[in-house]
Amino acid sequence: MSGEGTDEPGWDVSPEDEIAPVVESTGRQIRLWREAAGMRVVDFGRAIGYGEDQVRKVERGARIPRADFLERADEVLNAGGHLKACKEDMEKARYPKKVRELKMLEERAVELLMYGNHNIHGLLQTPDYARALLGTWRPAYSPDELERMVAARVARKSVFERSPAPELSFVQEEVTLRRPVGGTMVLRQQLEHMLEVAQLPYVELQVMPTARANHPGTGGRIQVLKFGDGTAVGRTDDEFSGRPVSDPRQLRILELRYGIIRAQALTPGESLAFIEQVLGET
């Protein structure tokens, strides 16, 4: 139970967010079903285990309802699955806007090219590693904000479950494998997870040794997502103001850099052996 009168952080929605109308529509549906059932807010809240204030916020679209809220509401109001059907949209609504946008792009992509020079890429991170990494950011997230960000990062991993699966290429700088984010055990579990992911037939994971002095990745991260219609979008830290680009001329620059990085990195086989070596040293 969520506890009556408990105001849980991390589930509020800004009126300026483009997802706000969807949240408002869901809240309006809940109110209409409640009124049709002849239930007062206080009685409805008690029946589903939520405080009256939280129910009012949900009904006016100021708060994103949790999955358990929707499930209990559907049962109590005999909504026949109509409210349960909102769970997927409300789960997406919980994630920050920029994460939602990135996840949508990743879900469309048929090929993803990703170079990381500072941290292990988000799609490769375990929840514990992501939590420890996000916990280093300043200003610091509140505990609830932190869990919201971790949940959003984990949700992006659905890209690995698609069928047909996209082609994924990762190149990680050696330093990202050695930085003990979260401590030794968290790092070990992270490295073990990477070894597992690298076994997937549509994943190619490579390591760029620190000893490679001259390669075009020194300016920062590179990411290129290619779509089935032949279009693409890319981003890098040191150019185009760090913003996503889709102009063919700009994409050519990113693909050129990534191609050189990929060629200069260890082969996938050598990279797996290297990660196992680092794991043994950790």
Salt bridges, closest charged atoms under 4 A:
ASP7 OD1 - LYS57 NZ 3.23
ASP7 OD1 - ARG63 NH2 2.65
GLU8 OE2 - ARG66 NE 3.14
ASP12 OD1 - ARG63 NH2 2.94
ASP17 OD1 - ARG100 NH2 2.56
GLU35 OE2 - ARG31 NH1 3.46
ASP43 OD2 - ARG40 NE 2.91
ASP43 OD1 - ARG46 NH1 3.31
GLU52 OE2 - ARG56 NH2 2.91
ASP53 OD2 - LYS57 NZ 3.67
GLU59 OE2 - ARG34 NE 2.65
ASP68 OD2 - ARG72 NH1 3.16
GLU71 OE2 - LYS87 NZ 2.71
GLU88 OE2 - LYS92 NZ 3.59
GLU106 OE2 - ARG156 NH2 2.73
GLU107 OE2 - LYS103 NZ 2.44
GLU111 OE1 - LYS226 NZ 3.90
ASP128 OD1 - ARG131 NH1 3.03
GLU147 OE2 - ARG131 NE 2.89
GLU173 OE2 - HIS215 NE2 2.82
GLU174 OE2 - ARG178 NE 2.88
GLU204 OE1 - ARG262 NH2 2.72
ASP237 OD1 - ARG221 NH2 3.04
ASP238 OD1 - ARG257 NH1 3.27
GLU239 OE1 - ARG257 NH2 2.41
ASP247 OD1 - ARG249 NE 3.20
GLU255 OE1 - LYS226 NZ 2.92
GLU281 OE1 - ARG178 NH1 2.98
